[in-house]
Amino acid sequence: MRKILQINKDWQFTGPDGNQVAVDVPHTWNAVDGQDGGNDYWRGTCLYEKDFIKPQFAADERIYLEFRGVNASAKVELNGREIGTHDGGYSTFRWDVTDHLQEKNHLRVWADNSRNDRVYPQKADFTFYGGIYRDVFLITVNEKHFDMDHFGGPGIKVTARPAEGYTRGEVRVETYTNCEEGKVTVRILDADGKIVAEGAGRDAQMRIEHVKLWNGVKDPYLYTAQAVLTADGRDVDCVETRFGVRDFATDPKTGFYLNGKSYPLHGVSRHQDRKRIGNALTKEMHLEDMDMICEMGVNTVRLAHYQHDQYFYDLCDERGMVVWAEIPYISEHMPNGRENTISQMKELIIQNYNHASIVCWGVS
């Protein structure tokens, strides 16, 4: 089964002044000049470096290097060999680095928030903080595993809708693997961990009898879909995701409806930003933001203008927020940015499809 190792500690950062200093990530070099109101914060390329010992893993396992957010473009090198590049500062991306590992490893990441005409955003009313500003992980998986290579997604997609007068849940669980052999089994667990439905196959259709709805702030009930891949006579990988059973609709005259009932929306727009922290927020800061949002009595959030941290989407699911999720196609159209616009939207949807809170995919 997969193992996840966070590697946020003990990085070396070479900044705009050319000096190297020790940092932990999340980190941004614009935490101060990006907040002074002058719109003259430094934009360019900076270098992050880290040494680490090769994790222990079996001959039939693979190691992935995962970044949850590097703004705005990243070039990654391991032991002197380029691993890959990624454009778009707000989404998860990862690579299989198994064949590049040595006993002692040197990782280099160039983060670049320079002005250009192909990666969004380039013009807006918020700061484009540069840096590795979200978590970094090494993930160990069996060589046969749920997909890790498709736009940073989780390898599992859950579509759940109420049926029979909102008394039953119809659940479709699609899973994606890197191999054709092996079988997939799926279980649906309620909030107490009790199995309420079971299925099999890479496209499993199930029913939840006497379903509990995800009902906004009144009752944001969440189920868990758990998928297990069995190959060569043993369980080799497992993924799980939470989801809610709900439907929604809008009417131009009468407004928003949740689970067939009128549900007036009262909300706020939220950025990932803190004084002298920039966008390099901790989990505690995300939680504090959500607590303040709830204290205001709102029931909907526009997460402007880009993909937010997975933890915050989780909080929105848990607190019953109705969410507008979007990418930063904003302020200007860049003819050379079409490919990046499409890839950012694909990443947003594929990585966040299972969140019960999200009702809209948007461009801003």
Order of alpha helices (4+ residues) and beta strands (2+ residues): beta-beta-beta-beta-beta-beta-beta-beta-beta-beta-beta-beta-beta-beta-beta-beta-beta-beta-beta-beta-beta-beta-beta-beta-beta-alpha-beta-alpha-beta-alpha-beta
